[in-house]
Amino acid sequence: MTGNKTFTMIKPDAVEANNIGPILAMINKAGFKILAMKYMRLTKEQAGMFYEVHKERPFYGELTEYMSSGPIVAAVLTKDNAVADYRKLIGATDPTKADEGTIRKLFAKSIAANAVHGSDSDENAEIESNFFFSSLERF
């Protein structure tokens, strides 16, 4: 059974390029509603905790460095079939392989600087949402 919530982060490259508004507009146009959102900067330690699942991978250090290099926008989104629909909206991790009209095709600079994060499962959407937001911060 698919859920109706997912988690996203607009990453430092997209924030720096002033793409918060256009990305949020695409999210809204695709039928998602925002349940929670915050603009913040992760410390390297916080980025490490969030990406703990990748700790043994060779790109972990670069990833945590990058994700703490500037502000991000974290958000919990809702819509029927949220995880799958959002993954379709953002496109492939590699923007050169992303479908036309997807967020990553339009706004990503590279595989590493790929504009947005999107949860890959209902379970991870819940874990990732809970990392950033308490129940008092969700509407």
C-alpha positions in Angstrom: 0.0 0.0 0.0 1.4 3.4 -0.9 1.4 6.3 1.4 0.4 9.9 1.0 3.5 11.6 2.4 7.0 12.2 1.2 10.0 14.2 2.2 12.1 16.5 0.1 15.1 18.8 0.5 16.0 21.6 -1.9 19.8 21.3 -1.8 22.5 24.0 -1.5 23.2 24.3 -5.2 19.5 25.0 -6.0 19.1 27.4 -3.1 22.2 29.3 -4.1 20.9 29.5 -7.7 17.7 31.1 -6.4 15.6 28.2 -7.5 13.5 27.7 -4.4 10.5 29.5 -5.8 10.4 27.7 -9.2 10.9 24.3 -7.6 8.1 24.9 -5.0 5.9 26.1 -7.9 6.5 22.8 -9.7 5.7 20.9 -6.6 2.4 22.7 -6.1 1.5 22.5 -9.8 2.0 18.7 -9.6 -0.7 18.5 -6.9 1.5 18.3 -3.7 0.6 20.2 -0.6 3.2 21.3 1.9 2.6 19.9 5.4 5.8 21.3 6.9 8.7 23.4 5.6 11.9 25.1 6.9 14.8 27.0 5.6 18.0 26.1 7.5 21.7 25.2 7.2 22.8 21.7 8.3 26.0 21.3 10.2 28.4 18.6 8.8 27.4 16.4 11.8 23.7 16.8 11.0 24.3 16.0 7.4 26.2 12.9 8.5 23.3 11.8 10.7 20.8 12.3 7.9 22.9 10.4 5.4 24.1 7.7 7.9 22.8 5.0 5.5 25.6 6.0 3.1 28.4 6.1 5.7 30.4 3.2 4.2 30.1 4.6 0.6 33.1 6.4 -0.9 31.1 9.6 -1.6 29.9 10.0 2.0 32.5 12.6 3.0 31.9 14.7 -0.1 28.1 14.4 0.4 28.1 15.6 4.0 30.5 18.4 3.1 28.3 19.5 0.2 25.0 19.2 2.2 26.5 21.5 4.9 27.9 24.0 2.5 24.9 26.2 2.4 21.2 26.6 3.3 18.6 24.0 2.3 14.9 23.9 2.3 13.3 20.8 4.0 9.7 19.9 3.4 7.1 17.3 4.0 4.7 16.9 1.1 1.4 15.2 0.8 -0.5 13.7 -2.2 -1.9 10.3 -3.0 1.0 8.0 -4.1 3.4 10.7 -2.8 6.7 8.9 -2.9 6.4 7.5 -6.5 4.8 10.7 -7.9 7.5 12.9 -6.4 10.3 10.6 -7.7 8.8 11.0 -11.1 8.6 14.8 -10.8 12.2 15.1 -9.7 13.6 12.8 -12.4 16.8 10.6 -12.4 19.7 11.3 -10.1 21.9 12.1 -13.1 20.3 15.2 -14.6 21.6 14.2 -18.1 19.4 11.1 -17.9 16.4 12.9 -16.3 13.2 13.2 -18.4 12.5 16.6 -19.9 10.5 18.9 -17.6 11.6 17.2 -14.4 13.1 19.2 -11.5 16.5 17.7 -11.9 16.6 18.2 -15.7 15.7 21.9 -15.2 17.7 22.8 -12.1 20.5 20.2 -11.3 24.1 20.9 -12.1 25.5 17.4 -11.8 24.9 14.0 -10.2 26.2 15.3 -6.9 24.6 18.8 -7.1 21.2 17.4 -8.3 19.0 20.2 -6.9 16.7 18.1 -4.7 16.4 15.0 -2.5 13.3 12.8 -2.6 12.4 9.9 -0.3 12.7 6.5 -2.0 10.1 4.7 0.1 7.2 5.3 2.5 9.3 4.1 5.4 12.2 6.5 4.5 9.8 9.4 4.0 8.6 8.9 7.6 12.2 8.6 8.9 13.4 11.6 7.0 10.4 13.7 7.9 10.9 12.9 11.6 14.6 13.9 11.3 13.6 17.5 10.5 10.1 18.0 11.9 8.3 17.4 15.2 4.5 16.8 15.1 4.0 20.4 16.3 5.7 21.6 13.1 3.4 19.8 10.7 0.0 21.0 9.5 
